[in-house]
Structures are given as C-alpha cells and as structure tokens.
Amino acid sequence: MDFDSHSEPSPSPTRDGLGFFDRLGTQFFRKTLVFQHTGAPRNEDVPESIPGSKWQVADPDNVETFFQADHKRSELFLQSLRSGCLGVFLVQNSEMVAYGWTTQPGKGRPPHLPRWAGRTQSFWIFNCHIKSSFRGQGVYKHLLGHLLKQARERGPEPVHVDAFPENVASRRAILSAGFVSCGVTRTLKLWVPGITHLPLAGTWSPEERHPERN
C-alpha cells in the first residue's frame, strides 16, 4: 500500500515547504541527514570482509531462507527485488550477520521516503541492519563499503545514504566510509495503526547543513 501526494516535490531537490514541515511535530514528519559518495571507492572505503564471513547478493531464494519466520520483512525485500533494488547479506557460519539494500538509478525507492526519492537518478542505500551481537565492531562500515562497490560496478551515478540526526554512531560510520554531507530530508508521514508509517510527501534541501554531532 502506498500513498503519494499531488504536492510532492519534483525529482530535483527543493526547499519548498521547508517551513511547513518544521512547524509540524515529529509525530507527523521525520527528518533524515543525507550523505553522498560521488567518486570511485577508495581502498579504505571498501574494507575486507570480516574473518570467517562471506557476502551473498540477495535473491528470492535466500530472502525466503533468511526471513522464513518474518513474513512481513520477507515480502518487503521480495518487493524490493521486483522493483530493481540490490540487496546484500553478510553471512558467518550460515548465520546472517548484517544486510543492506540500495536502489538503482530509476529503479526502486527507499520505503521511508516519498516517491521523488526513486527519481533522483542515483543509488540510495536503505534498510541496513546489523545483528545486535555484532554491533560496535565496524560491521556497518563494511556493509556500506560493499554496497558502494556493488553500485560502482553498475554505474557512475552518485550514491546516497541517510540517517536520523540522533544516530551519531551511524553518522560517524558513514563519514568514515568516504561519504560527505548532502543536505536534509523532511518527510510527512501517515501513521496506520498496526501497519506502518507511510510517506506522503516531503522535501530534500541539499545545501542545508547537518547539526553538530554530540
């Protein structure tokens, strides 16, 4: 289920409506900080895999295997594959340690952003998750580096990723992976009880500075 607003921004970033979103409470809108990587990945941006682990590119079979007990997430990721997104899993001793996804230019959309995000002609990394017992070990940087490598094998377009302002650890990892700040998004959301928050419309202000990290 997907709603879209007739007043959504065009594919090019805009500051229109910035004051409107700022006047709403966080119950109705969510802000994320955007980062961009435009060049070829440096060696330090794509670290070697964690010892004893290997990468798997997502396909319908391994999605259903890893998420057989989580039907909702399985359907979400199968839909991501159908829309043309790329997914990767980091596996250690048959156990999934981490996963992450990216759109491709003109294919797919990060589900937490309105439809304009699917028309940016860039790769956009989303839905990254690290198993709790593996956090604090630099796995997120490994994941970002591998997704960056996957994107660069498919095209020269910019690679974007976003994070919540309060997620300081993710912001540090993103910067250490060679990304630079690229503005702020604000998304108006509809909350459907028992289902999810659905993005209705929003803005991306690429020149807006990120808040300081505490």
Beta strands, then each sheet from edge to edge (+ up, - down):
strand 1: 29-37
strand 2: 53-57
strand 3: 86-92
strand 4: 95-102
strand 5: 123-130
strand 6: 159-163
strand 7: 180-192
strand 8: 196-205
sheet 1: 2+ 3- 4+ 5- 6- 1+ 7- 8+
end
